[in-house]
């Protein structure tokens, strides 16, 4: 939700909470999907010479 046009902090907070309340509920994750499946994977570091 874009609230950049709302200057007052309290009004912006109110608008965000209202939008969050009326948003559809998230459905649970499927059993075969891992928790961190969306995380960026770390590439393997080169073996051999120390980095530090």
FIRO-819732 format. One record per atom (N, C-alpha, C): atom name; x, y, z negated; residue in one letter. Coordinates in Angstrom, 1 decimal. Layout:
<atoms>
CA  X  Y  Z  a .
...
</atoms>
This chain:
<atoms>
N  0.8  -1.2  0.0  x .
CA  0.0  0.0  0.0  x .
C  0.9  1.2  0.0  x .
N  0.6  2.2  0.9  x .
CA  1.4  3.4  1.0  x .
C  0.8  4.5  0.2  x .
N  1.5  4.9  -0.9  x .
CA  0.9  6.0  -1.8  x .
C  1.8  7.2  -1.7  x .
N  2.6  7.4  -0.7  x .
CA  3.5  8.5  -0.6  x .
C  2.7  9.9  -0.6  x .
N  1.5  9.8  -0.1  x .
CA  0.8  11.1  0.1  x .
C  0.2  11.6  -1.3  x .
N  0.1  10.7  -2.3  x .
CA  -0.4  11.0  -3.6  x .
C  0.7  11.6  -4.4  x .
N  0.6  12.9  -4.8  x .
CA  1.7  13.5  -5.6  x .
C  1.7  13.2  -7.1  x .
N  0.5  13.1  -7.7  x .
CA  0.4  12.9  -9.1  x .
C  0.7  11.5  -9.5  x .
N  1.6  11.3  -10.4  x .
CA  2.0  9.9  -10.8  x .
C  0.8  9.1  -11.3  x .
N  0.0  9.7  -12.2  x .
CA  -1.1  8.9  -12.8  x .
C  -2.1  8.5  -11.7  x .
N  -2.4  9.4  -10.7  x .
CA  -3.3  9.1  -9.6  x .
C  -2.8  8.0  -8.8  x .
N  -1.5  8.0  -8.5  x .
CA  -0.8  7.0  -7.7  x .
C  -0.9  5.7  -8.4  x .
N  -0.7  5.7  -9.7  x .
CA  -0.8  4.4  -10.5  x .
C  -2.2  3.8  -10.4  x .
N  -3.2  4.7  -10.6  x .
CA  -4.6  4.3  -10.5  x .
C  -5.0  3.7  -9.2  x .
N  -4.5  4.3  -8.1  x .
CA  -4.8  3.8  -6.8  x .
C  -4.1  2.5  -6.5  x .
N  -2.9  2.3  -7.0  x .
CA  -2.2  1.0  -6.9  x .
C  -2.9  -0.1  -7.6  x .
N  -3.3  0.2  -8.9  x .
CA  -4.0  -0.8  -9.7  x .
C  -5.3  -1.2  -9.0  x .
N  -6.0  -0.2  -8.5  x .
CA  -7.3  -0.6  -7.8  x .
C  -7.1  -1.4  -6.6  x .
N  -6.0  -1.1  -5.8  x .
CA  -5.7  -1.9  -4.6  x .
C  -5.3  -3.3  -5.0  x .
N  -4.6  -3.4  -6.1  x .
CA  -4.1  -4.8  -6.6  x .
C  -5.3  -5.6  -7.0  x .
N  -6.3  -4.9  -7.6  x .
CA  -7.4  -5.6  -8.2  x .
C  -8.3  -6.2  -7.0  x .
N  -8.5  -5.4  -6.0  x .
CA  -9.4  -5.8  -4.9  x .
C  -8.7  -6.7  -3.9  x .
N  -7.3  -6.9  -4.0  x .
CA  -6.6  -7.7  -3.0  x .
C  -7.0  -9.2  -3.3  x .
N  -7.0  -10.0  -2.2  x .
CA  -7.4  -11.4  -2.4  x .
C  -6.3  -12.1  -3.2  x .
N  -6.7  -13.1  -4.0  x .
CA  -5.8  -13.9  -4.9  x .
C  -4.9  -14.7  -4.0  x .
N  -3.7  -14.9  -4.5  x .
CA  -2.7  -15.7  -3.8  x .
C  -3.0  -17.2  -4.0  x .
N  -3.0  -18.0  -3.0  x .
CA  -3.3  -19.4  -3.2  x .
C  -2.0  -20.1  -3.7  x .
N  -2.1  -21.2  -4.4  x .
CA  -1.0  -21.8  -4.9  x .
C  -0.1  -22.4  -3.8  x .
N  1.2  -22.5  -4.1  x .
CA  2.2  -23.1  -3.2  x .
C  1.9  -24.6  -3.0  x .
N  2.1  -25.0  -1.8  x .
CA  1.9  -26.4  -1.4  x .
C  3.0  -27.3  -2.2  x .
N  2.6  -28.5  -2.5  x .
CA  3.5  -29.4  -3.3  x .
C  4.8  -29.6  -2.6  x .
N  4.9  -29.6  -1.3  x .
CA  6.1  -30.0  -0.6  x .
C  7.0  -28.8  -0.3  x .
N  6.6  -27.6  -0.8  x .
CA  7.4  -26.4  -0.5  x .
C  8.2  -26.1  -1.8  x .
N  9.5  -25.9  -1.6  x .
CA  10.4  -25.6  -2.8  x .
C  10.2  -24.2  -3.3  x .
N  10.5  -24.0  -4.5  x .
CA  10.3  -22.6  -5.1  x .
C  11.1  -21.6  -4.5  x .
N  12.4  -21.9  -4.2  x .
CA  13.2  -20.9  -3.6  x .
C  13.4  -21.0  -2.1  x .
N  12.4  -21.5  -1.4  x .
CA  12.5  -21.8  0.0  x .
C  12.7  -20.5  0.9  x .
N  12.2  -19.4  0.3  x .
CA  12.3  -18.1  1.1  x .
C  13.6  -17.3  0.8  x .
N  14.3  -17.8  -0.2  x .
CA  15.6  -17.1  -0.6  x .
C  16.6  -17.2  0.5  x .
N  17.5  -16.2  0.6  x .
CA  18.6  -16.3  1.6  x .
C  19.6  -17.3  1.1  x .
N  20.0  -18.2  2.0  x .
CA  21.0  -19.2  1.6  x .
C  22.4  -18.6  1.6  x .
N  23.3  -19.0  0.6  x .
CA  24.6  -18.6  0.5  x .
C  25.5  -19.4  1.5  x .
N  26.3  -18.8  2.3  x .
CA  27.2  -19.5  3.2  x .
C  28.3  -20.1  2.4  x .
N  28.9  -21.2  2.9  x .
CA  30.0  -21.8  2.2  x .
C  31.2  -20.9  2.3  x .
N  32.0  -20.8  1.2  x .
CA  33.2  -19.9  1.3  x .
C  34.3  -20.8  1.8  x .
N  35.2  -20.1  2.5  x .
CA  36.4  -20.8  3.1  x .
C  37.2  -21.4  2.0  x .
N  37.6  -22.7  2.2  x .
CA  38.5  -23.3  1.2  x .
C  39.9  -23.0  1.5  x .
N  40.8  -23.0  0.5  x .
CA  42.2  -22.8  0.7  x .
C  42.6  -21.6  -0.1  x .
N  43.0  -20.5  0.5  x .
CA  43.6  -19.3  -0.1  x .
C  42.6  -18.7  -1.1  x .
N  43.1  -18.3  -2.3  x .
CA  42.2  -17.7  -3.2  x .
C  41.8  -16.3  -2.8  x .
N  40.6  -15.9  -3.1  x .
CA  40.1  -14.6  -2.7  x .
C  40.5  -13.4  -3.6  x .
N  40.8  -13.8  -4.8  x .
CA  41.2  -12.7  -5.8  x .
C  42.5  -13.1  -6.5  x .
</atoms>
